[in-house]
């Protein structure tokens, strides 16, 4: 499945509802925005077409035509399965523009009229109520009861959504990234440690990587300049560090994404369309969902075996925490499936209840490597696999990238006896239906991990034990 990263543009304003005959509605201004297909990036651009291939952990050449370079091209526009898009939460990092003011005779006029009517009615009712209450007090005494006399303040237990949000919000930030040319967008991040490191998505900060401007703003309003410590395009994870970080930072508690179950409650925090510190709720809809997304610029795609949630996630939520019911971080909101042009008009679409998050166990490992070395470390099997849309498995190609061997001599796959033409259909107990799915699953592991690969050769199934190798950096 491929998804879109969040786009920077705001979706077009909805058309105005019917209004009274004597107050015809003026047409609402429409804001054009890039269409949001599955695989859309922080600029709202869709990924390029399929046909590339990749090393399972290091993409290589296509089964039909070799691709002479790494990183691989972005995944197909259509999802690996049923079609869609993604920013996140797959490219989230949206900028927010204040809608243009509407005519008083349009939808705004109707709302104003309703409000005026409500205020007038409220005033009349209030006056009448006061008279009746006054008369009642003078005769039989008041029958009203104030909240302070009936239980006091509302109690919000730590396990409630309100309790979790109150504890987590002070440790989240709204990130604004701007390139040297002035382009950029908005995303989210959360406090990783007391040294001032903030974890977010790579696509959120990509514009500021090469000398751009980066700021992080807390819900309290305190704003800090920041710098990119390290970023991983393939994982879509980045770490930034606050300059002059305060001494009272409270890192969010990291949970265990391996223990998450379908149906568990989720809480997402982010800045959808620039609306900072927004809290939404949902459940875990699925686990190990293969997701590929791209920034649409022709650079490498990112792959994940994601947590799927129906918590409302929109452009600007990218990089924000996905929490469990106890407030532990179980994922990083990174991609969404969007309807794009699927019946909702032109322009970018928002949440339809299909959001995807990078599991925190994987993100934690990546973040620690970025803080330690400034570069990501990827697990790999040392074989090039086709990235063509498929449901039959991940086929090892006949040629590697740039004319290299499709199976790295002396690499993990070669040692396990894998050959060009073999079709990998399982990794441990995970079904592999395509090259991108295989890459996403391999990247949930660390170099040195031992995995069991099931593959087909000549119509027969075989298994092989593979010790994963490593590759440093995105290039």
N, C-alpha and C positions, 0 to 999 in steps of 0.2 A: 504494500500500500504506500502510495506517496501522498504527502500532504503539503499544504502551503504554509509558508512562514507568514507572519502577520504583515500586512501592507501598511504603508505610511499614510495612504490617503483615507479620508473619511468617506463612508458610503454616502450616496446621494440621499437628500432629504426625502422622507416619504411624502406622497401627494397628500394634499389637504383633504380632510373629511368633508362631507356635505354640510352646507351652511344654510341658514334661512334665506328665503327668496329675496327678501329686502336687503340682504347683505351678501351679495355675490362674492365668492372667494377669489382672490387674486392668485394666479399660479405661483406655487412655492418655488423658489430658486433651487436649481439642482446643482449639486457639486459633483463634477465628474471625477471618477476614481478609477484606478487600474482594476481590471477584472481580477477576481481572486480564485484562480483555479487551484486544484490540488497541486501543491508543490510551490506555492508562491512565496516570495521572499519579503524582506523588510521594506523593499521598495514596491511591493505589490506586483512583482514580475513573476511570470510562470516559468518553471524549469523547461529546459530544452527537451527535444524528443529522445527516445530510447535508441539503443543500438550500441552503447558503450559496454565495456565489460570491466570486471574488476577482480583483483586478487581478493580472496576472502580475508580481508584485513588489509589488502593492498591491491586495489582494482588494476586490471590489466587490459587485455584486448578483447574485442567483440568476437562472437562466434562467426559473424558474417563478414566483418571488416575490422582489422586491428586498429586500435586507437593508440597512436604513438606517444601518448603522454599521460602522466599521472599529475594531478588528480583526475578522477573520472568525470565525465560530463554529468550534468544534473540528471535526475531520474525522469522517467516519462511523465508527461503532463497528466495522463490518465493514471489512476491508482493501480497498484498491483492487485487487481481484483475487481473492484466495482466502480471506480471513477470518483474523482473528487478533487480536493485541493488542500493546502496547508500552510502557516507561520508560526506557523504557529503562531500557536501557538506556534507554527513552523515558521518563522521569520518575523516574529512579532517585533515590534519596535516601531510603533506607529506614532506619527505626529498627530496632534489634535488641533483642528481649526474651529474657531467659534463660528457657528452657522450665521449666515447673513441675516439681518433683521427682516422680518416679514411685514407685509402691509397689515395695518390694523383691521382691514376688511377681509383678510384671509383667515387662515386657521388661528392666527394669534388673536384676531379680532373676536372670533367666536369664543376662544378661551377667556378673553378679558370680559366679554359679556356674561359668561357663566359665572365668573368670579364676582363680578359686580352684583349680579342677582343674588348670589349666595351670601354676600356681605350684607346686602339690604335685608334679606330674610333673616340672617343671623342677628342683625341689629334689632329688628322688630321682635324676634323671639326673645332676645336677651332682655329687651325692655319689659315685655310682658312677663317674662319669668321673674324679673326683679320685683315687679309689683306684687305678683302672687306670693313670692317668697316672703316679701316684707309683711304682707297681710298675715301670712301663715305664722311668721315669727311672733307677731303681736298677739295671736290668738292661741295657737296650739304648740308653737315652737318649731324650729327647723327640723326637717327630716333628712337633710343631706349629711353625708359622712365623708370626711376628707381622707386621703390616702394615708396621711401621717397618723391618723387615729385608727387605722385598720390594717396593721401589718408593717407599716413603715416602708423603707426603700425596697425596690425590687432586688431579689437576690439572684445573681448570675453565677452559677457554679462553674468551676474550672472546666468541666467536661462539656459545657454548652458551647454552641457556636459563638455566642457573644463572649464567653470566657476565653475561648481559644483565640478569637480575633483580638481581644484586648491585650493579650499577652504577646501575640506574634507581630502585630502591626508596628510597634516601635522598633522592630528589628528588620523591617523591610524598607527598601528605598526605591524611589522612582529615578531611573537613569535617563539622562539626556546625552546622546552622542552626536557630535557634529564633526564633519570632515573639514579639511582645509578649504574646500570649495563652498562650504556652508550647508551641505546636504546632511541629513541625519534624521533621527527619529527618537521615539520614547519607548522605553521598556522598563523592566523591573528587575530587582535583585534582592538578595537577603544576606544578612551578616553571617559570615562563615566562621570567623574567629575574633578574638579580642585584639588582634594586631591590625584590624581594619580591612581585612580581605572580604570582598563581596563576590558571591557567585551569581552568575547570570548566563544567558545564552551568548554564543559567539556572534550570532547575527544581530544582537542588540548593540554591541559595541564595535562592530566591524568598521563603521565609518570613522571611528576615532583611533584605529590601530596605528596608522601611519602619521602621527603628529597632530591628530585632530583634538577637539575639546571634549572633555568628559566630565560630567557632574553627577552627583548622587544626592537626592533630597529625601530627608526623613519626614515622617508624618508630622513631626513637631515643627517643620518648616526650616530646620537647619540644613544648609546646603554646603557640600564639600566638593572641591575639585578632586579628581581621581585620575589614575593612570592604569593602563592595561598591563597586568603582570604576565599573563600568558593566555593564549586562546587556541582552541582546537576546532577546526572547521568540521572534521569528520564526526566528532562527537557532538558538535554544536554546544560546547561548554566554554566559558571564559571566566577568568578571575580578574577583578580589578582591585585596586587598593586606594583607600581614602588618603588624601594628603592631610596631614595634621589631624589624624583620626582622634576622636574623643576617647577618654580613658574608661568610660562607662558603657562601652558597647556590650550588648548581650546577644551572643550567637544563638541562632535557633537550634533546637535539639534535632539531631538527625535520627530518623527512624530506620527500620529495616525493610526495604522494598521487597525483599524476597518473601517476607511473611505476610504481605498484603493479600487480602482475599477479595474476590469479586463480591460486590455488595457492601464493602466497607464504606463508611462515610468519608467524604473528602471536603476540604475547604481550600479554595484558591484565592490568592491575594495578588493584585496587580494594578495596572493603570490602563484599563481598556480605553482606547481612543483618548488618552491623555487624562482620564479621570482617576487621579492617583488614589491609592489606599482603598481600592474597591474590593469587597469581600463577596464571594459567591460560594454556593454549596452544591454538593451532588454526591455521587457514589463512584466507586471503581466499577466501570462497566466491563472491562476485560483486561487481561494481562498479556504480556509478551506479544503485543500487536506490532507486526513489522511495519515500520514507517520510514519512508525516504523523503527528504525535503531538500530544497535548493534555494539559494538566494537569487536565482535567475540571471546571474551575471556571467555564467559560463564557468565559474570556478567549481570546485568539487562539491558534491552533495554530502549531506549528513545522513547517517543511518542509525536507527535505534530500534530496540525491542521494547516498545513503549507501554506505559500504563495508560489505559484509556479511561476517561472520566466524562460524565455528563455535566459537571460543574461548568457554569457559563464562563467561557474563555474567549477573548476577543483580541484584536490587534492592540498591543501595549501590555498584555499580560505576560508576554514572553520573558522568561528568566525569573519569574516569580515563583514562590514556593507553592507546592501542592501539599497540604497538610492532612494528617489523619485526625480522628476525633479527639486525640489527646494533644494535638498541636505539634506533633513531630513531623519533620519534613520527609515525605516519602517520594517526592519527585520534583522536577523542574518543568513548569509549563512551557511547552516549546512549539506545538503545532496544533492546527485544527483542520478538520475537513470542512470545506466551504462549498455551498451550492454554486458559487460563481454565477453563471448565467442560467442555472437550472431552474428557471421559472420565477425568479425573484427580481427580474429586471437587470439592467446593466449595472456595473460598478461592483465594488467589493462587498462580500457578504460577511456577516458576523457569525456568532455562535449558533450552531444548530444542534448542540448537545454532543458533539463528537470532538473532544479535545484529547491531546496526547502529551504525556510528560515523560522526560528522561528519568528512569529509576534512580533514586538517590544513591544506591550502592555503587552504581557505575559512575555517577557524577562526582561522588566523594573521591573516588580513586583518581579520576581525571583532574579534579581541582588540586589535590595534593601533589600530583606530578607537576602541574603548572606552577604551583607556588615554589616547589623545590627546584625545578629545572627550567621553567619558562617555556617548555615544549611538551606536547602530548606524547604519550607512548601508546602505540596500538598493538594489540595481539594480532597475529596473522598465521595462516597455514602455509603461505608461500606458494600459492597457485592462483592463476588468473581465471576468473569465472565470468561467464556472460551476464550482462546486466539487462538483457532483453526481457520484456514482459513475458512471464511464463508461469505455469502452474505445475510443471513437471519436475522441478528441482533446479539445482545450480550446476550447470555443465562447465567442466574445465575446458577452456578454449584450446584451439590448436596453436595459437600464437600468443605471446605475451606482449606487453606494452613496448612500443619502440623496437620490435623485433626480438625482444628478450624471450627466454625460454618460458613456456606457459607454466611449467612446474619448476620452481627454483631448485637448481642442483644443490643437493645437500640440505635442502630446507625441510620443514616439518612434513609437508605432503609427500615429498620424494622419499623420505625415510619411512613413511607409512605405506609406500607402494602405490600411491595414487598416480594416474596417468592422464594425459589429454583425452578428452572424450568421456571420461567418467562423469556420472551425474550424481551429485550429492543430494540425498533425499532426507537425511536426518542428521542432527548434531545432538548427541546425547538423546534426550526424549523429545526434542523439538523438531517438528516437521519442517522441512526446508522446501519451499515451493519456487524459489527464484534466487538469483545471485544477490540482490539487495537484502533479502531475508537472511541469507547465510552471513553476509558481512555484519548485519546488525546483531545477530546472535553471537558471532565470534567476538565482537567488540564489547559484549557484556562480560567477557572473561579478561583475565590478565595474562601477560606473557608467562609461560611456564606451566599454565594450567593444562591438565590432561583431559582430553575429550574423546568421545567415541563417535566416529563418523560412519554413517551407513551410506553406501553408494551403489549404483548400478553400473555394470559393465557387461556388454554382450547379452543383455536380457536377464542377468543373474544378480542378486543382491549379495553384497559383501560388506564386511565391517573392518574398520582399522582404528587403532589407537593412535592419536596424534597429540604430541606435546607442542603447544602453541609457541611460536617464535615471537619476535618483537620488531617493531619499526618505530623509530623516533621522528617526530615532526610530521607535518602535513604533506610535505613535498618529497 
